[in-house]
Every structure is written in C-alpha cells, then in structure tokens.
C-alpha cells in the first residue's frame, strides 16, 4: 500500500533526476527567394538546424503576388523575402526606387505580407544585395538590407531568421546581437531590436516514489 503522503509532484531534468523537463517549440518560418540554387541551400540549412521552414523559390517580380497568399495560408511568425537586387546607377539616387533592380518588388511583397498577416508580431527580413534599405523598413520590414548599399552574403538573411527563431520569446534580438555573425555587420543588414520566437513549455509529471 502506497501512502498518499509519499506522492510527490516532481519536475524531471533532461539529464538528471527530479528537476524540470522542457520542450522547445520553434516558430513557423516562410522563406521566399528569387534564386533557385539559394532556395535549395537555405532549405537544407533550415532543416539542419531544426527550424520549421517552408522555402519557396519565387522570382522577385512575382513575390508581391504570392507572398501575401502564403502568409495568409501558413500564418508564419517569421518571413524572409530575398533574391537578387542591385543599384542601376551605383553611388547615387539612393532614394529613387527606380534605381534598384528588384527593391520595388521586395517592398510591395512586405506590404502584402503585412496586409494579409493575422499576426501583429510577424518578423520580416527583406532585401538582397544593394537593396533599398529605408524603403523596406518603411514598408514594414523588421530587418532589411542594405544600409550601405553593399553586397550581402547569402547566409545573412538566414542568420537573422535563425537568431529570431531560437531566441526566447521573453527576450529581444538586436542587430548588435548578431552583427558579428554577418559578413559586413550593420553595413549589410540593420534594424532595431525584436522579440525572439522560441516558446519553452514546461510539463509537470506526477511520480509515485
């Protein structure tokens, strides 16, 4: 006969006895990339690090058409909009949207994502090499490229997305937290802080001792 006073409510530690056990819930992420090769590479990387990512190869000019529908269907917490870009007349007309090859499509895609998202806390990375950074931010992106109108590394958007995904939701991600991991730091990617997306759910387990 087991006495009731011997019943104890215990938390079980992951690798020890009688402590807490936790489950990590990673966010849902959508990546729309205009380059097929980079789409495949990013999909491999997301799977490798265990992120719940839906990766789509969508040409830049079609992203404003499809991104809104994807956001509406999948309800992501993180959205990456990227591909190829560049300034037509380098070194001048920084604020002329027509001086960028694909920034206009990225900006419109960000606007469509905001319009179709039911989440106020959707985190968006937008842009590519030499993109119209200020335009992306004004459209509603949380992180964007390229403040210094320089080339960025294909991994830069992925690093930002991963950092946001694995940071506890009670903490904030700032660009200073990740600038050392980016090829050219804040010259390539920038923005203010944003909340992490990882939830940690604690489960109580009842043991009879």
PyMOL commands that set and color helices and strands:
alter all, ss='L'
color gray80, all
select helices_A, chain A and resi 4-6+36-48+60-74+97-99+103-116+133-139+155-166+175-181+185-187
alter helices_A, ss='H'
color red, helices_A
select strands_A, chain A and resi 7-10+22-25+28-33+52-57+78-82+123-126+143-144+172-173+194-195+199-202+205-208
alter strands_A, ss='S'
color yellow, strands_A
deselect
rebuild
show_as cartoon
